[in-house]
Amino acid sequence: MDNIEAGDCLARIRAIYSNLKTAEKKAAHYILENPESIIHFSITEFAYVSKVSETTIFRLCNKLGYTGYQDLKINLASTIVKPVENIFEGIKENDDMYIIMQKVMSSSIHSIQKAISMNESTEMEKAVKLILNAKS
């Protein structure tokens, strides 16, 4: 999968989302919106909440390169648990608007988290004061 880290389940989903069939997109969309809940669901529960068949979930797992639903859950859990150092995913010409929004949101969240972790609150206060007092 292009430059996608092997274990990044969410990035894999975003990468292939535009090429999925309608039912597979429903399941993929549910994962992107509720990644933490998926790791606790059985395949039957996931099929029920995402309103697709278990077969659709197996097909999605295969398209993502996983051996089955448990493999997807393990990789999803590792994606959620470990901090992502470089989550930038380039927007591709054939990306759906939903995927573009997901990529922009992920990148924005990562940038904000990185800015917070790299800066002391006192330094941020100084920067805000400088901006507020600036004439232009």
Residue pairs with C-beta under 8 A, 6 or more apart in sequence:
1 12
1 15
1 16
1 65
2 15
4 11
4 12
4 15
4 89
5 11
7 75
7 78
7 79
7 82
8 79
8 84
9 31
9 35
9 64
9 72
9 75
9 76
9 78
9 79
10 31
10 32
10 35
10 76
10 79
10 106
11 79
11 87
11 89
12 64
12 65
13 28
13 31
13 32
13 64
14 32
14 89
14 95
14 99
14 102
14 103
15 89
16 63
16 64
17 25
17 28
17 95
17 96
17 98
17 99
18 92
18 94
18 95
18 96
18 99
19 94
20 28
20 60
20 63
21 59
23 52
23 53
23 56
24 52
24 56
24 59
24 60
24 63
26 50
26 51
26 52
26 56
27 46
27 47
27 50
27 52
27 56
27 57
27 60
28 60
29 50
29 98
30 38
30 46
30 49
30 50
31 38
31 76
32 102
35 76
35 79
35 80
36 80
37 49
38 46
38 73
38 76
39 73
39 76
39 77
39 80
41 49
43 54
43 57
43 58
43 69
44 54
46 57
46 69
47 53
47 54
47 56
47 57
50 57
57 69
58 68
58 69
60 72
61 67
61 68
61 69
61 71
61 72
64 72
66 72
66 75
84 110
87 106
87 107
87 110
88 107
88 110
89 103
89 106
89 107
91 100
91 103
91 104
95 103
